[in-house]
Amino acid sequence: MAQQSFDLPHLETPSGDGREIAIVLKALMPGDPSLHVGSVDPVGEITALADTAGVRIAGQVIQKRNRPHPGTYVGKGKLQELAELAGQLQATLIIVDDPISPGQGRNIEEQTEMRIVDRAELIMDIFARNARSHQAKLQVELAQLQYSQSRLTRMWTHLSRMEGGSVGTRGPGETQLETDRRIVRRKISVLKDRLSEIEKQAHTQHKSREGSFRIALVGYTNAGKSTMLNRLTGADVLIEDKLFSTLDTSTRKWPLDLPFDVLLSDTVGFIRKLPHGLVASFHATLMEANEADLLLHIVDASSPTIEFDMESVERTLTRIGCESHQKLVLFNKMDRVKDDQRIDLQHLLAEQEDSFAISATEGTGIELVVEKILEIGRQRQESGEYKLPHSRSDLAAKLHDVALVDHEEFLDDGIVIEARFDPGQKARWESTLRKAGLLPPITD
């Protein structure tokens, strides 16, 4: 039998308007935003994800549950309703708005005789479509392989049900299944090694940025991070009104009135129920946020699920070790906020320390954000006062190179200099003075 490909396939677009027709299957459980915000469509986000993936949602089957059915996700009656609706709408695909287990997927397929894609697979498909760099492609491939590893049995079941018993598809059997599991494990190992090398290179690049003021834009997908990057730095990063249009980190130098480089980075957007495998695979990309000196949490102020969006971002930041980072919360898209949202938004602004109401598109409120960032940047500098002998004017000249000199006075017994240093520079400068015997050695 020919070797099979284990990457999750792109969703097909067979006919009509060029998009595959699908039905959403959703177990509506406690904690879902639509149960708490009356104007929220319970399938609005999964529909937007499907649209980004090139799929048209033609219908939906929703069941309120306290927890998913362990075997079939929803009740069997709902699956029968789903199969009937699919026949009426000529749908060829079911999209489940949750990650489901291999057993649940297999049982739904058996009862509906339709192809199933769950939320995790759909998001990974979008990531695969939008991956541009070599690193992003490797990260997506790793996440897909890890996801499919436990689902190989279900994949082979698809083949064994193919009509006509074509050559190369009859009885895949346990031997081939085990062979393919070994192939997947080997590919996963190779991809992890490659990404580990990329991460080492990223660490080296980050070390070269020591002394720079590093700021990372984080937020829910489509909150306006790329627009903010363009607004602040004059960059021309791609802006699309689609979920996950940005996967690769974009870093730009931001010319602020500070005596050190300011680097501003856009990062991949977060989302509710973001597959764990993607968070793990994109570790090297998310390292930009983890190693930043300051986070700018961009929030879509016009979103009806604003509090749920913010909670999802905070949860993901905790997962990647950023919960204690200094952060500014920027409520973006104020130009789109409706009148009935403004009172709740004022409460959120009052509750959030260091928060700002802005519009990255129109530029309103940006000057206050810049002032705050300048204030934070200036606080990063360390000050020192030194007295050097006239015979070491070379060190006085060097101090002008490594620091911002605020005051210099030539006295009879030496040169007194007051200076401000970039982060890390003061310790290096004082180490130079100790080697010259001009500062006492450090003692425990």
C-alpha positions as CSV (number, residue, x, y, z in Angstrom):
1,M,0.0,0.0,0.0
2,A,1.3,3.4,-0.8
3,Q,2.4,5.6,2.0
4,Q,-0.3,8.0,3.2
5,S,0.0,11.7,3.9
6,F,-0.8,12.6,7.5
7,D,-1.1,16.3,7.3
8,L,-4.7,17.4,7.9
9,P,-6.0,18.2,4.4
10,H,-7.2,21.6,3.4
11,L,-10.9,21.8,3.2
12,E,-12.2,21.2,-0.3
13,T,-14.3,23.6,-2.3
14,P,-16.1,21.5,-4.8
15,S,-18.9,23.5,-6.4
16,G,-21.4,26.3,-6.4
17,D,-19.8,29.6,-5.2
18,G,-16.5,27.8,-4.9
19,R,-17.0,27.0,-1.2
20,E,-17.8,23.7,0.5
21,I,-21.2,23.6,2.2
22,A,-21.1,22.8,5.9
23,I,-23.4,22.5,9.0
24,V,-22.2,23.6,12.4
25,L,-22.7,21.1,15.3
26,K,-22.5,22.8,18.7
27,A,-23.0,21.7,22.3
28,L,-24.0,24.9,24.0
29,M,-22.5,24.6,27.5
30,P,-22.3,26.9,30.6
31,G,-19.7,29.6,30.1
32,D,-20.5,30.1,26.4
33,P,-20.6,33.9,25.7
34,S,-24.0,33.6,23.9
35,L,-25.6,32.4,27.1
36,H,-24.5,35.6,28.9
37,V,-24.8,38.2,26.1
38,G,-28.1,38.2,24.3
39,S,-26.9,39.8,21.1
40,V,-24.1,37.1,20.5
41,D,-24.7,34.5,17.9
42,P,-23.7,31.1,19.4
43,V,-22.1,30.0,16.1
44,G,-20.8,33.5,15.0
45,E,-17.2,32.8,15.7
46,I,-17.1,29.3,14.2
47,T,-18.9,30.7,11.2
48,A,-16.2,33.4,10.8
49,L,-13.5,30.7,11.2
50,A,-15.2,28.6,8.5
51,D,-15.5,31.6,6.2
52,T,-11.7,32.3,6.6
53,A,-11.1,28.7,5.7
54,G,-13.3,29.0,2.5
55,V,-16.3,27.1,3.8
56,R,-20.0,28.3,3.7
57,I,-22.1,27.5,6.7
58,A,-25.6,26.7,5.5
59,G,-27.2,25.5,8.8
60,Q,-26.6,24.7,12.4
61,V,-27.7,22.1,15.0
62,I,-27.3,23.2,18.6
63,Q,-28.0,21.4,21.8
64,K,-27.8,22.8,25.3
65,R,-25.8,20.5,27.6
66,N,-23.9,20.7,30.9
67,R,-21.1,18.7,29.3
68,P,-20.5,17.0,25.9
69,H,-21.8,13.4,25.5
70,P,-18.7,11.2,26.1
71,G,-19.5,9.1,23.0
72,T,-21.3,11.3,20.5
73,Y,-20.7,14.9,21.7
74,V,-24.5,15.6,21.5
75,G,-27.4,13.2,21.9
76,K,-28.2,10.7,19.2
77,G,-31.5,12.4,18.4
78,K,-29.5,15.6,17.5
79,L,-27.3,13.5,15.2
80,Q,-30.3,12.2,13.4
81,E,-31.6,15.8,13.0
82,L,-28.1,16.8,11.7
83,A,-28.1,14.0,9.1
84,E,-31.6,15.1,7.9
85,L,-30.6,18.8,7.7
86,A,-27.5,17.9,5.8
87,G,-29.5,16.1,3.2
88,Q,-31.9,19.0,2.7
89,L,-29.0,21.5,2.4
90,Q,-26.8,19.3,0.3
91,A,-24.0,19.8,2.9
92,T,-20.9,17.6,2.7
93,L,-19.2,18.6,5.9
94,I,-20.0,18.8,9.6
95,I,-17.9,21.4,11.6
96,V,-18.0,20.7,15.4
97,D,-17.5,23.8,17.5
98,D,-15.2,22.1,20.0
99,P,-12.2,19.8,19.9
100,I,-13.6,16.3,20.0
101,S,-12.0,12.9,20.9
102,P,-11.2,10.3,18.2
103,G,-14.0,8.2,19.5
104,Q,-16.5,11.0,19.3
105,G,-15.5,11.8,15.8
106,R,-15.7,8.2,14.7
107,N,-19.2,7.8,16.3
108,I,-20.6,11.0,14.7
109,E,-19.2,9.9,11.3
110,E,-20.8,6.5,11.6
111,Q,-24.2,7.9,12.5
112,T,-24.3,10.7,9.9
113,E,-22.1,9.2,7.2
114,M,-20.5,12.6,6.7
115,R,-17.0,14.0,7.0
116,I,-16.2,15.7,10.3
117,V,-13.9,18.6,11.1
118,D,-13.7,19.8,14.7
119,R,-12.7,23.3,15.9
120,A,-9.0,22.4,16.4
121,E,-8.7,20.9,12.9
122,L,-10.5,24.0,11.4
123,I,-8.1,26.4,13.1
124,M,-5.1,24.4,12.1
125,D,-6.4,24.4,8.5
126,I,-6.5,28.2,8.6
127,F,-3.0,28.4,10.1
128,A,-1.8,26.1,7.3
129,R,-3.3,28.4,4.7
130,N,-1.8,31.5,6.2
131,A,1.6,30.2,7.1
132,R,4.2,32.1,5.0
133,S,7.6,31.7,6.6
134,H,9.5,28.4,6.9
135,Q,9.2,28.5,10.7
136,A,5.4,29.0,10.6
137,K,4.9,26.1,8.1
138,L,7.0,23.8,10.4
139,Q,5.0,24.9,13.4
140,V,1.7,24.2,11.8
141,E,2.9,20.8,10.4
142,L,4.0,19.7,13.8
143,A,0.7,20.7,15.4
144,Q,-1.2,18.8,12.7
145,L,0.9,15.7,13.1
146,Q,0.5,15.7,16.8
147,Y,-3.2,16.1,16.5
148,S,-3.6,13.4,13.9
149,Q,-1.3,10.9,15.8
150,S,-4.2,9.6,18.0
151,R,-6.6,9.7,15.1
152,L,-4.9,7.4,12.6
153,T,-7.4,4.6,13.3
154,R,-10.2,6.9,12.3
155,M,-8.3,8.0,9.2
156,W,-7.8,4.4,8.1
157,T,-11.5,3.7,8.7
158,H,-12.2,6.3,6.1
159,L,-10.1,4.3,3.6
160,S,-11.7,1.0,4.4
161,R,-15.2,2.5,3.7
162,M,-14.2,3.8,0.3
163,E,-16.6,2.5,-2.4
164,G,-15.5,0.0,-5.0
165,G,-12.6,-1.5,-3.1
166,S,-10.0,0.3,-5.3
167,V,-6.5,-1.0,-5.5
168,G,-4.4,0.2,-2.6
169,T,-7.4,0.9,-0.4
170,R,-8.7,-2.6,0.6
171,G,-8.2,-3.6,4.2
172,P,-5.5,-1.2,5.5
173,G,-4.9,-3.6,8.4
174,E,-3.1,-3.3,11.7
175,T,0.4,-3.8,10.1
176,Q,0.1,-0.7,7.9
177,L,-1.4,1.3,10.8
178,E,1.6,0.6,13.0
179,T,3.9,1.4,10.2
180,D,2.2,4.7,9.7
181,R,2.3,5.5,13.4
182,R,6.1,5.0,13.3
183,I,6.3,7.3,10.3
184,V,4.3,10.0,12.2
185,R,6.4,9.7,15.3
186,R,9.6,10.0,13.2
187,K,8.3,13.1,11.4
188,I,7.3,14.7,14.7
189,S,10.8,14.1,16.1
190,V,12.4,15.6,13.0
191,L,10.1,18.7,13.1
192,K,10.8,19.2,16.8
193,D,14.6,19.1,16.2
194,R,14.2,21.7,13.3
195,L,12.1,24.0,15.5
196,S,14.5,23.6,18.4
197,E,17.3,24.9,16.1
198,I,15.1,27.9,15.0
199,E,14.4,28.6,18.7
200,K,18.2,28.6,19.4
201,Q,18.7,31.1,16.6
202,A,15.9,33.2,18.0
203,H,17.5,33.3,21.4
204,T,20.8,34.4,19.8
205,Q,18.9,37.2,17.9
206,H,17.2,38.2,21.1
207,K,20.5,38.5,22.9
208,S,21.7,40.8,20.2
209,R,18.8,43.1,21.2
210,E,19.8,43.4,24.8
211,G,19.6,47.0,25.9
212,S,16.7,47.6,23.5
213,F,13.2,48.4,24.9
214,R,11.1,45.5,23.5
215,I,7.3,45.9,23.3
216,A,5.0,43.1,22.1
217,L,1.4,43.6,20.8
218,V,-0.9,40.8,22.0
219,G,-4.6,40.3,21.8
220,Y,-7.6,38.4,20.5
221,T,-7.4,37.6,16.8
222,N,-8.6,40.5,14.6
223,A,-8.4,43.0,17.5
224,G,-6.3,45.4,15.4
225,K,-2.7,44.6,16.4
226,S,-1.3,44.9,12.9
227,T,-3.1,48.2,12.4
228,M,-1.6,49.4,15.7
229,L,1.9,48.4,14.5
230,N,1.5,50.3,11.3
231,R,0.1,53.3,13.1
232,L,3.0,53.5,15.6
233,T,5.9,52.7,13.4
234,G,4.8,53.6,9.9
235,A,5.2,50.0,8.8
236,D,3.1,48.4,6.0
237,V,2.2,45.1,7.6
238,L,-0.7,43.2,5.9
239,I,-4.1,44.1,7.3
240,E,-7.1,41.9,6.6
241,D,-10.5,41.7,8.2
242,K,-10.0,38.0,8.8
243,L,-9.2,35.8,11.8
244,F,-5.5,34.8,12.0
245,S,-4.4,36.9,9.1
246,T,-1.1,37.3,11.0
247,L,1.0,34.2,12.0
248,D,4.6,35.3,11.7
249,T,5.9,37.8,14.2
250,S,6.6,41.2,12.6
251,T,9.2,43.4,14.5
252,R,9.8,47.0,13.6
253,K,12.0,49.7,15.1
254,W,10.0,52.5,16.6
255,P,11.7,55.9,16.6
256,L,10.8,57.2,20.1
257,D,12.5,59.9,22.0
258,L,14.5,57.5,24.1
259,P,18.3,56.9,24.3
260,F,18.0,53.3,23.2
261,D,16.3,51.3,20.4
262,V,12.6,50.6,20.8
263,L,11.4,47.4,19.0
264,L,7.7,46.8,18.5
265,S,6.5,43.3,17.6
266,D,3.1,42.0,16.4
267,T,2.3,38.5,17.5
268,V,-0.2,35.7,16.4
269,G,-3.7,36.4,17.7
270,F,-5.3,34.4,20.5
271,I,-8.8,32.9,20.5
272,R,-11.1,30.9,22.8
273,K,-10.3,27.1,22.8
274,L,-7.1,27.7,20.9
275,P,-5.7,24.2,20.3
276,H,-3.0,23.3,22.8
277,G,-0.8,21.9,20.1
278,L,-0.7,25.2,18.3
279,V,0.3,27.1,21.5
280,A,3.1,24.5,22.0
281,S,4.2,24.5,18.4
282,F,4.3,28.3,18.2
283,H,6.5,28.6,21.3
284,A,9.3,30.2,19.3
285,T,6.9,32.8,17.8
286,L,5.2,33.5,21.2
287,M,8.7,33.9,22.7
288,E,8.5,37.5,21.4
289,A,5.8,38.2,24.0
290,N,7.5,36.2,26.7
291,E,10.8,38.1,26.4
292,A,9.2,41.6,26.0
293,D,9.7,44.4,28.5
294,L,6.2,45.6,28.0
295,L,3.0,44.1,26.5
296,L,0.3,46.1,24.7
297,H,-2.9,44.2,25.1
298,I,-5.0,45.3,22.1
299,V,-8.8,44.8,22.8
300,D,-11.6,45.1,20.3
301,A,-13.8,47.6,22.2
302,S,-16.7,47.0,19.7
303,S,-16.8,43.3,20.3
304,P,-20.0,42.1,22.1
305,T,-17.9,39.4,23.8
306,I,-15.2,41.8,25.0
307,E,-14.8,40.4,28.5
308,F,-14.7,36.8,27.2
309,D,-12.1,37.9,24.6
310,M,-9.9,39.5,27.3
311,E,-10.2,36.5,29.6
312,S,-9.1,34.2,26.7
313,V,-6.0,36.4,26.1
314,E,-5.1,36.6,29.8
315,R,-5.5,32.8,30.0
316,T,-3.1,32.3,27.0
317,L,-0.6,34.8,28.4
318,T,-0.5,32.7,31.6
319,R,0.0,29.5,29.6
320,I,3.1,31.1,28.0
321,G,4.5,32.6,31.2
322,C,3.6,36.3,30.7
323,E,1.1,36.8,33.6
324,S,3.5,39.0,35.5
325,H,4.7,41.2,32.6
326,Q,4.1,44.9,32.7
327,K,1.1,45.6,30.5
328,L,-1.0,48.4,29.0
329,V,-4.6,47.6,27.9
330,L,-5.6,49.5,24.8
331,F,-9.3,49.4,24.0
332,N,-9.2,49.7,20.2
333,K,-11.8,50.4,17.6
334,M,-13.6,53.1,19.7
335,D,-14.9,54.5,16.4
336,R,-17.0,51.3,16.1
337,V,-18.4,51.2,19.6
338,K,-22.2,51.5,19.8
339,D,-24.0,53.8,22.2
340,D,-25.4,50.9,24.3
341,Q,-21.8,49.6,24.8
342,R,-20.3,52.8,26.2
343,I,-21.4,52.4,29.8
344,D,-20.0,48.9,30.2
345,L,-16.9,50.0,28.4
346,Q,-16.4,52.9,30.9
347,H,-16.6,50.4,33.7
348,L,-13.9,48.2,32.1
349,L,-11.7,51.2,31.5
350,A,-12.0,52.1,35.2
351,E,-11.3,48.6,36.4
352,Q,-8.2,48.1,34.2
353,E,-5.1,49.8,35.5
354,D,-3.1,51.6,32.7
355,S,-5.9,51.3,30.2
356,F,-6.6,53.6,27.2
357,A,-9.5,54.2,24.8
358,I,-8.1,54.4,21.2
359,S,-8.7,54.0,17.5
360,A,-5.7,52.7,15.7
361,T,-7.5,53.4,12.4
362,E,-8.3,57.0,13.1
363,G,-5.3,57.7,15.4
364,T,-7.4,59.0,18.4
365,G,-6.0,58.4,21.8
366,I,-2.6,57.3,20.5
367,E,-0.7,60.3,21.9
368,L,-1.6,59.3,25.5
369,V,-0.4,55.8,24.9
370,V,2.9,57.1,23.5
371,E,3.3,59.4,26.5
372,K,2.9,56.5,28.9
373,I,5.3,54.3,27.0
374,L,7.9,57.1,27.1
375,E,7.4,57.4,30.8
376,I,7.9,53.6,31.2
377,G,11.0,53.8,28.9
378,R,12.6,56.5,30.9
379,Q,12.1,54.6,34.1
380,R,14.2,51.8,32.7
381,Q,17.3,53.9,32.7
382,E,19.8,53.7,35.6
383,S,21.7,56.8,36.8
384,G,25.2,57.1,38.2
385,E,27.7,59.7,39.3
386,Y,31.5,59.1,38.8
387,K,34.7,61.0,39.6
388,L,37.5,60.2,37.2
389,P,41.2,61.3,37.5
390,H,42.3,63.7,34.7
391,S,44.8,61.0,33.7
392,R,41.9,58.8,32.6
393,S,40.2,61.2,30.2
394,D,39.9,58.1,27.9
395,L,37.4,56.7,30.3
396,A,35.5,60.0,30.4
397,A,35.3,59.8,26.6
398,K,34.1,56.2,26.7
399,L,31.4,57.1,29.2
400,H,30.0,59.5,26.6
401,D,29.8,56.6,24.2
402,V,28.0,54.1,26.5
403,A,25.7,56.5,28.4
404,L,23.7,59.7,28.2
405,V,25.8,62.3,30.1
406,D,23.6,64.8,31.9
407,H,26.3,66.8,33.7
408,E,30.1,67.0,33.4
409,E,32.3,69.2,35.6
410,F,36.1,69.6,35.6
411,L,37.5,70.1,39.1
412,D,41.1,70.4,40.3
413,D,41.2,66.8,41.5
414,G,39.3,65.1,38.7
415,I,36.3,65.0,36.4
416,V,32.8,64.6,37.9
417,I,30.2,63.0,35.5
418,E,26.5,62.3,36.0
419,A,25.1,59.9,33.4
420,R,22.1,57.7,32.6
421,F,22.5,54.2,31.2
422,D,20.4,51.8,29.1
423,P,19.4,48.6,30.9
424,G,22.5,46.4,31.6
425,Q,25.0,49.1,30.6
426,K,25.6,50.5,34.1
427,A,26.8,47.2,35.4
428,R,29.2,46.7,32.5
429,W,30.5,50.3,32.9
430,E,31.2,49.8,36.6
431,S,32.9,46.5,35.9
432,T,35.3,48.5,33.6
433,L,36.0,51.0,36.4
434,R,36.7,48.2,38.8
435,K,39.2,46.6,36.4
436,A,40.9,50.1,36.2
437,G,41.0,50.2,40.0
438,L,38.7,53.2,40.2
439,L,35.9,51.5,42.0
440,P,36.2,49.1,45.0
441,P,35.6,45.4,44.2
442,I,32.3,43.8,44.9
443,T,32.3,41.8,48.2
444,D,29.8,39.4,49.5
